Amino acid sequence: MIFNQAKINAFRLWGLLLTMLGMGLMVLGTAGIVFWGHAGKVVAAIGLVIGLISMMGSLGIYFWAGMLSTSALQLECPECHKLTKMLGKTDRCMFCRTILTLDPNQANTTPEELQHQAAQQSQGTQATPHHH
């Protein structure tokens, strides 16, 4: 998981990055008219089209994150005692980033062991759970 954050927050981060990228491309594209005059209209058109595509991608990601958020399991974090949402078997608290799970086999697993298990599963081998 990127930046060790909750899955819903990670989706929202990618939506925000696409929004910023799209807006930046649109502004830089229209700045081409200022710098190059009539010839900059081609740069402006390309910047606006790519920026629009990026903004539409952002809209799709935000919509998807919203739909996932409505069906996510709500539970109280055992560390910070705030109400958080969980997607899948393991996730992180949206506030304190504590690893949360409903799988009793992974309840006492460290973050390093979880990453090792995920790497093994992506390679096609089944990871054996560790009991502490």
SVG drawing of the C-alpha trace seen along z (x, -y; Angstrom):
<svg xmlns="http://www.w3.org/2000/svg" viewBox="-23 -37 32 59">
<polyline fill="none" stroke="black" stroke-width="0.4" points="0.0,0.0 1.4,-3.4 2.5,-5.7 1.0,-3.2 -2.5,-4.8 -6.1,-3.6 -7.2,-2.3 -10.0,-4.8 -7.6,-7.6 -5.2,-6.3 -7.9,-6.4 -8.8,-9.9 -5.1,-10.9 -4.8,-9.6 -8.0,-11.5 -6.5,-14.7 -3.3,-14.2 -5.1,-13.8 -7.2,-16.9 -4.0,-18.9 -2.3,-17.5 -5.3,-18.3 -5.6,-21.8 -1.9,-22.4 -1.9,-21.1 -4.8,-23.4 -3.2,-26.5 0.2,-25.7 -1.6,-25.0 -3.4,-28.4 -0.1,-30.0 1.2,-28.8 -1.0,-31.5 0.6,-34.2 4.2,-33.0 3.9,-32.0 0.8,-34.0 -1.1,-32.5 1.2,-29.4 0.6,-28.7 -3.1,-27.8 -1.9,-24.3 -0.2,-23.9 -3.3,-25.3 -5.6,-22.8 -3.3,-19.9 -3.0,-21.0 -6.7,-21.5 -7.6,-18.1 -5.1,-16.2 -6.1,-18.3 -9.8,-17.5 -9.0,-13.8 -7.1,-13.9 -10.0,-15.7 -12.5,-13.1 -10.2,-10.4 -10.2,-12.2 -14.0,-12.4 -14.1,-8.6 -11.7,-7.8 -13.6,-10.1 -16.9,-8.4 -15.4,-5.0 -14.0,-5.9 -17.3,-7.3 -19.1,-4.1 -16.5,-2.0 -16.9,-4.2 -20.6,-3.7 -20.2,0.1 -17.1,0.2 -17.3,1.8 -17.3,-0.8 -15.5,0.1 -13.8,-1.5 -10.0,-1.7 -8.5,0.2 -5.7,-2.4 -7.3,-5.9 -11.0,-4.8 -12.3,-6.8 -14.8,-5.4 -13.0,-4.3 -13.8,-2.4 -12.2,0.8 -12.0,2.3 -10.9,5.9 -9.4,8.3 -6.7,5.8 -6.6,2.1 -5.3,-0.8 -7.1,-3.3 -7.9,-6.5 -6.6,-8.5 -3.7,-6.8 -2.8,-4.3 -2.9,-1.3 -3.2,2.0 -6.7,3.4 -7.9,6.9 -10.8,9.2 -8.7,12.3 -7.7,14.0 -4.7,15.6 -3.2,12.1 -4.2,10.5 -0.7,10.5 1.3,10.1 3.8,7.2 3.7,4.8 6.9,6.4 5.3,9.9 2.2,8.6 4.4,7.2 6.3,10.5 3.0,12.4 1.6,10.1 4.8,10.5 4.6,14.3 0.9,14.3 1.7,12.1 4.3,14.6 1.8,17.4 2.8,19.2 0.6,19.4 1.9,17.6 1.8,19.5 0.4,17.5 2.7,16.7 1.4,17.1 3.0,15.2"/>
</svg>
